[in-house]
C-alpha cells in the first residue's frame, strides 16, 4: 500500500477485505472488485434467520480479512437475535484445525460459519464432517467457488457458500441486458477453457474498469 500511494499508481485489487480501500483518504489509488465481508455476512445471517437458526459456531482466519468477517458476522447475528455459541480462529498456514473444530462441535451450535480461503476452508469443512457435525455449514465468497469444491471433494457436498450469482448461470434472467451479458461471458469463458472459474468474474470486471477508463 505505501508503494502504491507513494507512486500514485491506480491499482485494482481482487481481494476481499475492506481495509484495502478504507479509509478512502489514505487509499485514493486503490479500487476493489470483490464483495465486502459485511455484504457476505449480511447474506449469510439473513439465510440463518430464515432457517430459524438460534446459535452458530464461527471459525475465522487470524488476519485482517478474517477479523473483519468475524466482526461482521457477530454484529449481524446479534441484530438477528442469533447467539455465537463458540468462536475460534486459526492461522492461514495451519494444516490441522482439529482443536478448533472440536471446540466448535462441543458447543453444539445449530449452524457453523467458516470464514477462510483455500486450502484452510476445505480443511475445516473436512474436519467438521469427520467430527460428525450434523448441522449446516456456511462459507463466505473467499472460499473460492469451484476451488473449494475441487479441493474439498465429497466433504463439500451439502455446504453453503455466498458468491455472486454469475455462478448460477441457469438462474440468470437473460432477458435483461445485464443477464444477457453475464451469460455471454460465461459461455465464452467455458468455450475457451472448458469450465468456469468463479474468480474470473472479478478479473473480467477489473479489466473492464481499465478499458472503460
N, C-alpha and C positions, 0 to 999 in steps of 0.2 A: 504493500500500500504506500509506504513512503516513496518508493521509486516511481510509482505511477503519478503520485501527487507532485513530486519534485520535477518530473519531466513533462507534466501536463499532457499525459498520453491517454486519450479516451480508451477505456477498457471495458469489455463486456464479459461478465462473469457467469459461468454456468452453475455455480454452487448455490446453496440454499440460504445460508444464514443471513439474516437481515443486517448484521454488523458489516457486511460487505458494502452496503450503501448508506448506512447510518452511523453517525449523524451526517446529514446531507452536506452541511457546510464544509466538512472535512473529507467528503467523498465525491467532490464535484466531477471527477473524471471517470467514475466507476458506475456501471449500469448492470442490472441483474435481470435475467430472463425467468428463472425458476420461481415457483410459488414461494411465498414466505412461510416459515414454520407456523406462524399464527394462523394462516389460512388452512394449512393441513390440519392443525389441531382443532379448528372450528368444525371442519367436515367430519373428523373422527368422532368428536364429542356429540355432534348432532345425531350421528348414527347410533352411538351408545345410548343416548337419551331415547331415541326412537325405539330401541330394543329394550328399554326399561332396565338398563344395567345400573346397579346400585353402587358397586365397588370395582375399582380397577387396580391392576398391578402395573407399574411403569418402569421400564428399563431404558436407559439412555446412555449414549456415549459421552465420555468426560471431555468435551471440548465446547467451543462457542456454539456450534450447531446443535449439539445435544442438550446443552444447558438452556438454550432458547426454546427448544422443543419441549423440554421438561416443564419449564415455567409456563409455556403456552397451554400445554395440556392440563396442568394443575389448575391454572386460572379458569380455563373454560369448564373444567369438571366442577369446580367449586360453584360457578354460576348455575350449572345444571343440577346441582344437588347430588353430584356423584363423588364418593369418597375415594381418595387414593389410599388403598389399604397397605401398599408396600411400594417403595421407590428405591431402585438400585441403579448404580452406574458402573461403567466398565471402560477400559482403555481401548482405543481404536485398534491397537496392535494385539490385544488379548485374543488367545485362541481357545480358551476354556472359560465359559461363563457358568459352570455348574453351581458354584456357590451362590451367585446372584439369583440364578433361576430357582434354586431350591428355596431361597427365602421368599421369592415371589409366590411360588406354588404353596408354600406353607401358610401364607396369608389368605389363601382360598378366595381370590378375587373373582368377580363374575366375568371379567374380561382382562386381557393383558394388552398394553400398548407398548410397542417396541420402536424406539427412535434411533435408527442406526443405518449406516450404509453397508454394502457388502465388503468383505465376507462376514462381518460381525452379525448382520441381520439374519443370515442363514444359520450361523452357529447357534444363535439364541433360539430361533424357532425349532431347530432340530432338538436342542436341549429341552425345550418345553414339551415337545412331543415325546421324547424319551422319558420325561418325568411323568408322563400320562396326564398332563394338564388337560382338563376336559372342556374348558371354555374357549370362546372365540379369541383370535389374536389379530391385532391391528397394527399396520406399519405405515409410516409416512412415505412420501414420494422418494426420499433419499435411498430407500431400499433397492431401487433400481429396476423396477418393472421386470422385463424378461431376464435381466441379470440375476435377480433374486430367484426366479423360477428355475433357471438353469443351474444355479449354484446350490440350491436347496433340495432339488429333486422332489421325491414323493412327499417330504415333510411340508412342502409349500401348499399342498392340497388343503383347501378349506380356510386358508388365511385371507385376510382382507387388507388391501392396500389403497391408499389415496394416490391418485395420479390424474393428470389432465385427461379429459375424455377422449382424446385422439386415439388412445389405445383401443377403445371400444368402437372401432370404425363401423361395425354393423349397426350401432345405435345412433350414429350421426345423421342428422336431418340434412340430406344433400340437396334439398330444395332451397336452402339459404346459400348466399354467396360464401359465407364462412365455412359451412358444412361441405359445400362442393369443393372448395379449395383444400380442405383437410383431407377429403377422400382422394383427391387427385394426387396430393403429396404422398400419402401412404402408399397408394398404388404404384407410383413412380419409384419410390424407395424400395418396395418389395420386388419390383421388376429388376432393379439394379443389383440388389444384394440378397435376394431370396427370402428375407424375413424383415420384420420391422423392429427398430430399436426405439424404445421409449424416449431416450435422451436425444435421439435425432431431432425431435421436435424443437428442443431448446437450441440445438446447434443451428438448425434451419432458421429459427426466428432471429438468432444472433446475427447470422449472415445477412438476413433480410434487412435488419436495422441498419447495418453498414451500407448496404446497397441504397436504401431509401435516403440516407443522409448524404 
